[in-house]
Amino acid sequence: MKKTDKRQFYFSLLRVMAMLRGGDTRRGESNGFEAWLVGLTIYSIHYLFFAMLVIPSNLEPWLTALLLVALVFWIWLFWLLLLYVNSVIIQALHGCGLFRMIPTRRVQSILWGIATTAMAGVSLNGSPSLRELGAIWWVAVAMNLTAAVVLAFSDAARSPEE
């Protein structure tokens, strides 16, 4: 089995919280709760971003409900397009000699996070609930990046062999 780098921080904030409680910070990337929580938040931000952009507020309620249901499928198509655009960007970066040592799925996650953060930023100009969700996302991203720095400079991120 190939040895991999143990310092793989998708959701560093929860690992720092575990470190502060004295728990194990070497949790696997396959933590279902973390993935579910972040995935649901990302989907909500994308969904509400496009709902804010494409659905006028002066429509009949039945038409608004119909458009909101259709938007679920349009978000899926948007995600397919986003994955394709991200893969083209990754190929261009690799062609320029950048990010070759980082797995493609990592770069894909970085680009996905950038797109979601941009959408959350635009949502800060929306209704109060959209502003709240956008602000929560921005704070969570800032805290997660800070937690990644803390883990990178702490002994908690290193494997026992190092």
DOLUMKOL-973960 format. One record per residue (C-alpha): residue number from 0; chain; x, y, z. Coordinates in nm, 2 decimals. Example, Ala and Ser with C-alpha at 12.3 -4.5 7.8 and 13.67 -1.06 7.14 Angstrom:
# DOLUMKOL-973960
(rec 0; A; (1.23; -0.45; 0.78)),
(rec 1; A; (1.37; -0.11; 0.71)),
# end
This chain:
# DOLUMKOL-973960
(rec 0; A; (0.00; 0.00; 0.00)),
(rec 1; A; (0.13; 0.34; -0.09)),
(rec 2; A; (0.20; 0.58; 0.19)),
(rec 3; A; (0.01; 0.91; 0.16)),
(rec 4; A; (0.04; 1.25; 0.32)),
(rec 5; A; (-0.16; 1.25; 0.64)),
(rec 6; A; (-0.20; 1.63; 0.62)),
(rec 7; A; (-0.50; 1.64; 0.40)),
(rec 8; A; (-0.73; 1.91; 0.53)),
(rec 9; A; (-1.07; 1.93; 0.37)),
(rec 10; A; (-1.25; 2.04; 0.68)),
(rec 11; A; (-0.98; 2.15; 0.91)),
(rec 12; A; (-1.21; 2.34; 1.15)),
(rec 13; A; (-1.36; 2.02; 1.30)),
(rec 14; A; (-1.01; 1.87; 1.34)),
(rec 15; A; (-0.89; 2.18; 1.53)),
(rec 16; A; (-1.20; 2.15; 1.75)),
(rec 17; A; (-1.11; 1.79; 1.82)),
(rec 18; A; (-0.75; 1.89; 1.90)),
(rec 19; A; (-0.87; 2.15; 2.15)),
(rec 20; A; (-1.09; 1.89; 2.32)),
(rec 21; A; (-0.79; 1.65; 2.33)),
(rec 22; A; (-0.93; 1.41; 2.07)),
(rec 23; A; (-0.78; 1.25; 1.76)),
(rec 24; A; (-0.71; 1.50; 1.48)),
(rec 25; A; (-0.61; 1.23; 1.23)),
(rec 26; A; (-0.96; 1.17; 1.10)),
(rec 27; A; (-1.03; 1.03; 0.76)),
(rec 28; A; (-1.15; 1.23; 0.46)),
(rec 29; A; (-1.44; 0.99; 0.43)),
(rec 30; A; (-1.62; 1.13; 0.73)),
(rec 31; A; (-1.98; 1.12; 0.61)),
(rec 32; A; (-2.12; 1.38; 0.84)),
(rec 33; A; (-1.86; 1.64; 0.74)),
(rec 34; A; (-1.92; 1.57; 0.37)),
(rec 35; A; (-2.29; 1.58; 0.41)),
(rec 36; A; (-2.30; 1.90; 0.60)),
(rec 37; A; (-2.06; 2.09; 0.36)),
(rec 38; A; (-2.23; 1.94; 0.05)),
(rec 39; A; (-2.57; 2.05; 0.17)),
(rec 40; A; (-2.45; 2.40; 0.25)),
(rec 41; A; (-2.28; 2.43; -0.09)),
(rec 42; A; (-2.60; 2.31; -0.26)),
(rec 43; A; (-2.81; 2.56; -0.06)),
(rec 44; A; (-2.58; 2.85; -0.15)),
(rec 45; A; (-2.59; 2.76; -0.52)),
(rec 46; A; (-2.97; 2.70; -0.52)),
(rec 47; A; (-3.05; 3.02; -0.34)),
(rec 48; A; (-2.80; 3.22; -0.55)),
(rec 49; A; (-2.98; 3.11; -0.87)),
(rec 50; A; (-3.32; 3.15; -0.72)),
(rec 51; A; (-3.23; 3.51; -0.63)),
(rec 52; A; (-3.11; 3.57; -0.99)),
(rec 53; A; (-3.36; 3.40; -1.21)),
(rec 54; A; (-3.70; 3.40; -1.02)),
(rec 55; A; (-3.87; 3.74; -1.00)),
(rec 56; A; (-4.05; 3.81; -0.68)),
(rec 57; A; (-4.37; 3.93; -0.84)),
(rec 58; A; (-4.48; 3.60; -0.99)),
(rec 59; A; (-4.79; 3.40; -0.89)),
(rec 60; A; (-4.71; 3.15; -0.60)),
(rec 61; A; (-4.78; 2.85; -0.82)),
(rec 62; A; (-4.55; 2.97; -1.09)),
(rec 63; A; (-4.28; 3.05; -0.83)),
(rec 64; A; (-4.31; 2.70; -0.68)),
(rec 65; A; (-4.29; 2.54; -1.03)),
(rec 66; A; (-3.98; 2.74; -1.11)),
(rec 67; A; (-3.82; 2.65; -0.77)),
(rec 68; A; (-3.88; 2.28; -0.85)),
(rec 69; A; (-3.73; 2.32; -1.20)),
(rec 70; A; (-3.43; 2.50; -1.05)),
(rec 71; A; (-3.33; 2.18; -0.87)),
(rec 72; A; (-3.26; 2.02; -1.21)),
(rec 73; A; (-3.09; 2.34; -1.35)),
(rec 74; A; (-2.85; 2.34; -1.05)),
(rec 75; A; (-2.76; 1.98; -1.14)),
(rec 76; A; (-2.69; 2.09; -1.50)),
(rec 77; A; (-2.49; 2.39; -1.37)),
(rec 78; A; (-2.28; 2.15; -1.16)),
(rec 79; A; (-2.20; 1.94; -1.46)),
(rec 80; A; (-2.09; 2.25; -1.65)),
(rec 81; A; (-1.89; 2.37; -1.35)),
(rec 82; A; (-1.71; 2.03; -1.33)),
(rec 83; A; (-1.63; 2.06; -1.70)),
(rec 84; A; (-1.50; 2.42; -1.68)),
(rec 85; A; (-1.30; 2.32; -1.37)),
(rec 86; A; (-1.14; 2.03; -1.55)),
(rec 87; A; (-1.04; 2.26; -1.84)),
(rec 88; A; (-0.89; 2.51; -1.58)),
(rec 89; A; (-0.70; 2.22; -1.42)),
(rec 90; A; (-0.56; 2.10; -1.75)),
(rec 91; A; (-0.45; 2.46; -1.82)),
(rec 92; A; (-0.28; 2.49; -1.48)),
(rec 93; A; (-0.11; 2.15; -1.52)),
(rec 94; A; (0.00; 2.26; -1.87)),
(rec 95; A; (0.16; 2.57; -1.72)),
(rec 96; A; (0.34; 2.35; -1.46)),
(rec 97; A; (0.12; 2.45; -1.17)),
(rec 98; A; (-0.05; 2.23; -0.91)),
(rec 99; A; (0.10; 1.91; -1.06)),
(rec 100; A; (0.17; 1.75; -0.72)),
(rec 101; A; (-0.18; 1.82; -0.59)),
(rec 102; A; (-0.44; 1.55; -0.69)),
(rec 103; A; (-0.70; 1.67; -0.94)),
(rec 104; A; (-0.98; 1.61; -0.69)),
(rec 105; A; (-0.81; 1.86; -0.45)),
(rec 106; A; (-0.78; 2.13; -0.72)),
(rec 107; A; (-1.14; 2.06; -0.82)),
(rec 108; A; (-1.24; 2.11; -0.45)),
(rec 109; A; (-1.05; 2.44; -0.44)),
(rec 110; A; (-1.21; 2.57; -0.76)),
(rec 111; A; (-1.56; 2.45; -0.63)),
(rec 112; A; (-1.50; 2.64; -0.30)),
(rec 113; A; (-1.39; 2.95; -0.49)),
(rec 114; A; (-1.71; 2.95; -0.70)),
(rec 115; A; (-1.93; 2.89; -0.39)),
(rec 116; A; (-1.75; 3.16; -0.19)),
(rec 117; A; (-1.81; 3.40; -0.49)),
(rec 118; A; (-2.18; 3.31; -0.49)),
(rec 119; A; (-2.20; 3.36; -0.12)),
(rec 120; A; (-2.04; 3.70; -0.16)),
(rec 121; A; (-2.30; 3.80; -0.42)),
(rec 122; A; (-2.57; 3.67; -0.19)),
(rec 123; A; (-2.46; 3.92; 0.08)),
(rec 124; A; (-2.65; 4.18; -0.13)),
(rec 125; A; (-2.98; 3.98; -0.13)),
(rec 126; A; (-3.26; 3.93; 0.12)),
(rec 127; A; (-3.18; 3.91; 0.49)),
(rec 128; A; (-3.19; 3.52; 0.49)),
(rec 129; A; (-2.95; 3.51; 0.19)),
(rec 130; A; (-2.72; 3.76; 0.36)),
(rec 131; A; (-2.72; 3.54; 0.67)),
(rec 132; A; (-2.63; 3.23; 0.47)),
(rec 133; A; (-2.36; 3.41; 0.27)),
(rec 134; A; (-2.21; 3.55; 0.59)),
(rec 135; A; (-2.22; 3.21; 0.76)),
(rec 136; A; (-2.03; 3.06; 0.46)),
(rec 137; A; (-1.77; 3.34; 0.46)),
(rec 138; A; (-1.71; 3.30; 0.83)),
(rec 139; A; (-1.69; 2.92; 0.80)),
(rec 140; A; (-1.44; 2.95; 0.51)),
(rec 141; A; (-1.22; 3.20; 0.71)),
(rec 142; A; (-1.24; 2.97; 1.02)),
(rec 143; A; (-1.16; 2.66; 0.81)),
(rec 144; A; (-0.86; 2.83; 0.65)),
(rec 145; A; (-0.73; 2.95; 0.99)),
(rec 146; A; (-0.78; 2.60; 1.12)),
(rec 147; A; (-0.57; 2.46; 0.83)),
(rec 148; A; (-0.29; 2.69; 0.92)),
(rec 149; A; (-0.31; 2.59; 1.28)),
(rec 150; A; (-0.30; 2.22; 1.19)),
(rec 151; A; (-0.01; 2.27; 0.94)),
(rec 152; A; (0.20; 2.43; 1.21)),
(rec 153; A; (0.10; 2.20; 1.50)),
(rec 154; A; (0.22; 1.85; 1.58)),
(rec 155; A; (-0.14; 1.73; 1.56)),
(rec 156; A; (-0.12; 1.72; 1.18)),
(rec 157; A; (0.19; 1.50; 1.16)),
(rec 158; A; (0.19; 1.13; 1.16)),
(rec 159; A; (0.38; 0.94; 1.44)),
(rec 160; A; (0.66; 0.84; 1.20)),
(rec 161; A; (0.76; 1.21; 1.13)),
# end
